[in-house]
Amino acid sequence: MTQRYINNSIYGVDSFLRGDSWIFRLKINDYELVIFIWNLGLLIVPWLMSTLLRHIWRRTHFDGIPYKLLGMIVFFLWLLFIPNTAYVMTEVRHLLDYCPRDSAFQVCEQNAWMSLFFFIYALFGWIFFVYLTDQMRSLIEEIFNHLVGAVFVAALIPSMALGLLFGLINRWNSWEFFIYPAEVAATIPAYFQDPVSFANWLNFSIFLYILYFWGHWLLKDRFREKYPLR
């Protein structure tokens, strides 16, 4: 097993969302509420990028090199930030030690509500994960066809699983790709060379496929009422 790389740069959330202000002392089971707000705010970024990309397409049809380049840049930014939706689902892990193991039925009367808080928090991530993936899939089907849209989803989810693990295990943030591109890229080989890392990536990919297709089946009609998908 290769040694796990953990990013500790000053540009990471673990560094700059720290301080002596009262806002940093607001916590739920040692989980800072400022990070809760920050993570939910990050979910808006891929929505903005996909909305902007759809607007550019419908106004220009990417006619001309400048618009093609602009479309590629916006799509790349979407790819960088879309794993944050799946990452939010993993925040339920902060429940793991909320109650002593020797408690009756492993439930504590004090703070029993935390289980629902983190469940709803993770549920937000799941809904955004499904909706924003479908939003981009819809645009790709509009530009190309349904087959390309299906291939896009099939390729996206393993990539998203890798991005999720970059944040969860290695503590990389989406924007740090622009600050440490070589270091971020150097993290990739471990997930295909180390058996434990590869197993993590494979299992996350499988679970994300399940969550996506399940969510797509459950929620697509409701989304289509307001945001029609092709």
HELIX and SHEET records of a PDB file:
HELIX    1   1 VAL A   13  PHE A   16  1                                   4    
HELIX    2   2 TRP A   22  ARG A   25  5                                   4    
HELIX    3   3 LEU A   33  LEU A   42  1                                  10    
HELIX    4   4 ILE A   44  THR A   60  1                                  17    
HELIX    5   5 ILE A   65  PHE A   81  1                                  17    
HELIX    6   6 PRO A   83  MET A   89  1                                   7    
HELIX    7   7 THR A   90  LEU A   95  5                                   6    
HELIX    8   8 ALA A  104  GLN A  106  5                                   3    
HELIX    9   9 MET A  114  ILE A  143  1                                  30    
HELIX   10  10 HIS A  146  LEU A  168  1                                  23    
HELIX   11  11 SER A  174  PHE A  177  5                                   4    
HELIX   12  12 PRO A  181  THR A  187  1                                   7    
HELIX   13  13 ALA A  190  GLN A  193  1                                   4    
HELIX   14  14 PRO A  195  LYS A  226  1                                  32    
SHEET    1   A 2 LYS A  27  ILE A  28  0                                        
SHEET    2   A 2 TYR A  31  GLU A  32 -1                                        
END                                                                             
